[in-house]
Amino acid sequence: MINADPSRHGEYRRPPKNSRFLIVIIVGMATVLALQYTSHPLFGPDKTATLWGMFVGLFIGGFLFGWLRFPGR
């Protein structure tokens, strides 16, 4: 849809609603990662790098897609 009025630009953008859910997933992933370094890990040692990759991907993806906000914005 072409918007002829530039003052209304971005009015139709939906506010992010996934931030709470994503934060819960990130905290859960951080907990699983912390448990990997205890004497009773949930997954084998070969899966730790995969878990780190998922954790970093969720965190960076949350900022890239706007589900998380930078402080002060």
N, C-alpha and C positions, 0 to 999 in steps of 0.2 A: 504494500500500500504506500503510495507516495503522499508524503505529508507536505503540503504547501506552506504551512505556518511553522517557521523554524522555532518559535517560542514553545511549541508543544512537542518538540523533539524529545524522545525518551519517555514520554508520558505513559506509553503502553508497556513499558518494561516491567515485568513481574518482579516483585521483591524476592530475594532469596529466602526459601523456606527450609532448605536442607541443612542449614548450619548446625542446629542442635543434634540432628541425627548423625551428621558427619563427625561432630565433636565426640559423641558417644562411641562411634566406631574407632576413632583415633585413640581415645583413652583406653578402649578395650585392646586395641592392637599394641599399645605401649605396655599394657599389663602383661600380655602374652610374651612380648619381647623381654620384659624384665624377668619373667619366670624362666625364660630360656637360659639365663645365666645363674640359676639356682641349682641345687643338687637334684631337683626333680623337674626337668624340663618337660613341656607338653609335647614337643616335637623333637625329632632327631637333630643332631648337630649339623647335618647337611642342609637342613631347612632354615637355619637361622638367616642366611643371606637372603633367601626368598622373603622371609618375614620382614626384614629390614627394607627390602625393595617395595613391598606392599605398603609399609608404614610411610616411607618417604613419598611414595606416589600419591597416597591419600592426602598427605599434608600439602604437597606442592599443587596437586590437582584442585584442592579446595580453594586455594588462592587464585589459581588460573581461571577457574570457572566461576569465581565470585561467590562461592558458598561460604567461605570464610572471609573476614575483613581484616585488613591491616589496622593496627591500633592507630588512632588519631585521624582516621578517615571518616 
